[in-house]
Amino acid sequence: MNIAIKVENISKKYKLGQIGVTTLREELSRLGAKIKRKEDPLLKIGQKPGKNFYALNDISFSVNKGERIGIIGKNGAGKSTLLKIISRITAPTSGSIGINGKIASMLEVGTGFHPELTGRENIYMNGAILGMTRKEIDEKCEKIIDFSECREFIDTPVKRYSSGMYVKLAFSVAAHLDSDILIMDEVLAVGDMAFQQKCLEKMDEISRNDGKTILYVSHNMNTIRSLCDRCIVLDKGKIIFDGKTEKAIEVYLGTLKVASRINKVKTESRIKERLLDGFAFETLTLADREKARYKTGEKMRFFTTENVNKDLSGVRFRAAISRPDGTAVTSFVTYDGINIKKGENQKTEFTLDISALAPGRYNMILGAYKGTKPGNPLYFDIIVRGTINFEVTADEDFKAGNYWNHTKWGSIVGGPIEAKQI
């Protein structure tokens, strides 16, 4: 059987507000009123009955053995509830779930650890829960301790561990013990960057070499992109996408608010600190473009109007390009400052050579500044990320070659290298 997890029509319903009472008599009183279709006799004056809330609403999917699945979505989308149901921590309200194999899960820092036991004792306890013999745990114990980087504290009760140490040991136990399915819910964010990378490499290794199935929840799209081949996007308890990682990330980040021909620059789209006086962006107009969509190799032209209330000298502009998930790509700057005279609704034309950008979606931050010294400019105004969005699509020449892979090669399309022996 090649399927590791099969979820069929799972729903999880909660009742909002205060639930439960203190005595059997009160429970029977409430039940009697419900049968007679009367109002709950225990409600306080002015209090409304609790409403039903579906954390998950009729979702179905299957996961094959050895797959690495990312589960992404906004806070409250139902990700953690889904993992708790798969881990058998909570039961679904309706639907069924089939599991083929042993599960090791990390749903929050310290899951499965007893605080009074030492790190070493918790390793043996977790192994026993997974059905391993003492001999099998003995064989893996040293590897677990080495990977966790907690050898100095391994015989100390884990209640004295920091959250980072907890995660290091918990991940090491989950990754090395005899489980078939590894479930991770955002816990790696607690660890340091070096250990996060080490964990991602370990998950990749055990998936490819040992055939372990991985379900990974994270709001860090870079780790999702590097680890997962497939992603499920949840929104309000429903699956809105199930497929390739890059497309899933685009769906998660939402449909781009593609810039119209004229964008009014709202006050909340600007930074509010370190602003110099005298200059503020008013509008942005894309040249000859109904939508902010460009073919590879094209240049990007746009105009801004500004409100200038005093004569200015040495004004420079910077356009910083990033991916929708915030990953920095490149930036363009005007090295020579320009002089601007006082007068409302000044107009500036910009041309950006975006020919090196790979196909994909991008955000742009546009700033006007005065360079007081290298690396430390003082800004007049900045239109923050998320206000200006655009997309680069592949033209025919680009399609004729290898389609650029963001995951492997990044967002910049490299040029030829000239080499000669000397």
N, C-alpha and C positions, 0 to 999 in steps of 0.2 A: 504493500500500500504506500503510494507516494505522497499522500496528503498528511501533513502534520497537524493542521488546525482547520476545522470546518465550522463556520459560524452560520447558523440558519435562522433568519427572522428574529434576531435578538432585540428585545426591548427591555428597558429598565425604567420603571416609574417610581418617582418619589412624591410625597405629599409635602407641599411647602407650608411653612408655619409650624406652630407647636403641635406635636403629636404625642400620643401616649398619655396615660393617667397614672395615678398612684395606687389605686386599689382595684380589686376584682369587681367590687360593687359598682364602681364608676364605669368600668369597662362594660359591664352588663347593661347598665343604664344607657350608655351610648349606643350599644348594639341594638337594644330594644327600640330606641328612637329611630335608628336607621331602618329597621325592619318595617316600622309603622310609617316610614317616610315623613318623619317629623324632624324638626330642627334639633341639632345637637344640644342636649340640656346642659352640657358643661361649658358651652361658649360664654365668654364674658360679654357684658353689654357693649355693643358696638363692634365686637370682634366678628370677622367674617370667617367662614369655613376655609380650611387650607385647600389650595388648588393643586391639581396634579401637574407634575413636571416630568417630562420624559427626557432623561439624560441620554438615552439611546432609543431610537424609534425605528424598529423593523429593519435592521441592517443584516446583510448576508455577504460573506466572502469566504474564500478558502486560501490556505497557505500551504505550498508544497514544501517537502523536506529540503533543507539547505537554503531556502530563500532568505533574503535579508530585506525585511519590509519596514519602511518608515511609516509612522502614523503621525500626521501633522494636522494642525487646526488651531483656531484661536482658543484662548482660555475659556473653559466652559463648553467646549464642543463635544465632550464625551470621551476623550482619549483615555484618561485615567480610569474611568468607569469601565470601559471596554477591557482594559488590561486586568482590572480586578476580577472581572467575570471570567476571563480566560484563565487567570491564575487560581480560580475557584475560591477567591476570598469572599466574594459576594455572589448571590444567585440572581439570574435574570428574572424579570417579571414574566416574560414569555419568550418562547423560542428555545432552541437547543444548540449545544456546542459539543463538538467532538474533538478530543485531544488524543493524538497518537504519539506518546512518549512522555518522558519526565520533564517537568518544568522547573527552571530556576529563575526566580524573578527578583528584580530590584525596583520596587515601586516608590520607595522613599528612603531617605537615609536611615540605615540601620534595620531595614526590613529583615525579619527572621533572626535577628541577633538577640540574645538575652543579655541585658546590660550588666548583670552581676557576674557573668562568666568571662573568662579571659578570651583573647583573640584565638588562641590555640583551641580552647574548649569549644568555642563557637564553630570553628572549622569542623570539628568532629561531630558536633550536633547537627550542622547543616548536611554533612555527608550522610549521617544516619537517617535524616528525614528523607533524603533522596534514595534511600534503600541500599547504600553502600556498606560494605563490611569494613571493620576496623583496619584490616590489612590493606584494602584498597585506598583508604584515606591516608594510611601511613605512607604509602608509595607517592602520594601527591602532595603531602603536607608541606615539605620543604620548598617545592616549586611555588605553592600558593604564598608562602611567607616571603620568598624572594621577590615574587612579582609585586606583592602588596607594598613593598618598601617599609614594612612595619616591624621588622625583626626585633628591633630594640624594645618594642612595646608589646610583643606578642603574648607575653605571660602576664599582662596587666588587664584588669577588667575593662571591657570596652566602654563602660559608662564614663571612663576618663578620657576616651579618645575625642579628638576634634572631629567635626563633621567631615573634613577631608580625609582623615585617617579611617573613619568609618567606611567611607565610599571605597577607598583603596582596598581595604580588606574584603568588603562585601563583594566588590566586583571580581577580585581575584578568586574568591571562593566560588562564585557563580560560574566563572569562565573555566575553571579547572576541574570542578567536580563532575560526576557522571550524569549530566543532564542532556536532553535532546533539544530542548527549546529554551532559549535565553530571552527574557523579557526585561527591557530597560525603560524606565520612565524618567527622563530628564535628570537623573541623579548625577551624571558625570559633570554637570555644570558646577558642582561643588568642588571638584578636584582641580589641581593646578593644570596649566596648559600642557606641560610635558606629559603628565599622567593621562590626560584626556587623549592625546595622540597615541600614547602607548596602548590605551584601552581600545581605540578604534582599530589599530593594527592587529590587536589580539582578536577582536571580533571578526575581522576580515579573515584572519588565519584559521580560526576554528570553524568558520562557515565553509571555507574552501576545502580545507584538509580533513576536518572531522565531520562535515555534513550537518553541523548544528543549524537549527532554524533560529533566526533572530527577529524579534519585534522591537523596534526602537522608536521611542517618542522623544522629540526634541524640538525646541524653537530655534535652534542653531542650524540654519539651512546649509552651512558649509559642511557640518558633520553629516547631515542627512545626505547631502550630495556625494560625499566621499565614500559613504558606507553602503547606502541602499540602492538597489537596482529597481525597486518598485516602491511606490508610495500610495497610501490611502489617505485621502483628505476628508476630515470630518467637519461638519458645520451644523450646529444646533441638533446634534444627535443623529444626523443622517450622513451617509456616504455621498459626497458630491463628486468625487473622482477616485478612480483606482487604476493606476497605470504607471508609465515611465516617470522617473524621479523629476526630471527637468520640467516636464509639463505639469506635474503635481505641484511643484513649487510655484509655478506661475499661477495656477488656480488658487493656491493658498494665499499668495500675496494679493490676489484679487485682480479683477479686470483693471487695467491701467486707466487712470483718468487722463486720457490722451488730450494733450493741449489743443485748444481750439485756436482759431486764427488770432483772437485777442483774449488774453487772460488778464483779468483784473487781479493785481497782486494784493492779497488780503493782509491786514495788519498782523494776524496770527502766524502768517507764513514767514515772518522775519525774526531774526534774533533780536534780543532786547538788551544785550549787554555789549559793551565796547564799541558802540556806534559813535562815529564822528558826526558832527552837525553839518547840515547844509545840502544833503543829497538823499533822495529816496526813490526807489523804483515805483512806477505807477502801473504800466501795462507791458505785456510782452506779446509780440506779433510774429508768427511764423511766416516767412516769405513764401508766397505762392504755394501754400500747403494747407489743405483742409484738415488733414490729420497729421500728427507728428510721426510719420512713417517714412523711412529712407531706405533706398537700396544700398547694398555694400558698394563702397567706392564713391558715394555721393558726399557733397559738402552740405553742412547744415547752416542755413541763414535765418536770422531772426532780428527783430528790432525791439528795442525797449524805449519807453518814454519815461522821463524822470522829472521829479519836482526838485528844482535847484533854487535855493533861496539866498545864495551868496556866491561870489566869484570863488572858484576852486582851481587849484593847480596840482599837477602830478597825480591825477586820478587814474588808477589802474583797475582792471577787471580780471576776475578769475572764474572760470567755469570748471567745476569738479564733477566728473562723471562716475557714477557708481551703479552696481546692479540693484534691482529692487529690494534684495535682502540686506543692502547696506554695504556690500563688499566694494571697496574702492577699486576703480579701474584705471583712470588717468585724469589729467587736468590740463587745462589750457589757460595761459596767462598772457596779458599784454605787458611787455617789458618796459615799453616807453609810456610814461604817464602823459595824459592829455589834459589840456586846460579847458574848463567849462565856465562860461559866464552865467551870471545870475539870470533867471528867467524860468517860469513854470513850463512844464511839458516839453523839456528838451528831448531830443531823439538821438539814439545811438544805434548803429548797424553793427552786427556781429556775424562773422563767418568762421565756422569751425570745420576743420578737416577731420571728419570722422571715418575716413576710408579704412583706417586700421581696426575699427571695431568689428568684432564678430557678430553674426546675426544673433539677435536677442533683444531684450527689453532693458531700458536704462532710465536712471534718474539723473537730473542735473541740478547742482547748486550753483547759483550765479551770485557773485559778490562784487561789490565796488569798494576799493580800499585805497589807502595811502600808505605806501611802504616807508615806515620810519627807519627800519633796519632789516637786513635779510632774515627771513623766517619769522618775523614778528610784525605783521601788518596790522594796522588799525582800520577797521571796516566802517564805511559809511552805512552800508546796508547789505543784507544778504537775503536772497530768496532761498528758503531752506529746502532740503530734500523732500520730494513728494509733490512739490508744486509744479515742476517742469518734468514731464515724462515723454519719452520717445522710444521708437522701436526701429531696429535695423533688420531688414529682411534680405535674404540671399538673392542676388541677381543671377542671370543665366551663366555668366562666367564663373561665378563662385560655385554654383551648383555642379558645374562640370568637374570640379576637383573634389577632394575629400571634404565632406561637410564638417565644419569646425566643431569640436567637442569642448564645451565650456569646462566640463569636469576635468578633462585631461590637460587642456592647453590654455585655459583661462579665457579672458574676454578680448584680448588684443591679438589680432592676426599678424603674425611675424612676417618680415620681409626676407629677401634672399641674403645670404652671407657671402661676402667677397673674401676670397683667401688666395694668397700667393706665397710661394716660397721665396725667402730672401737669403 
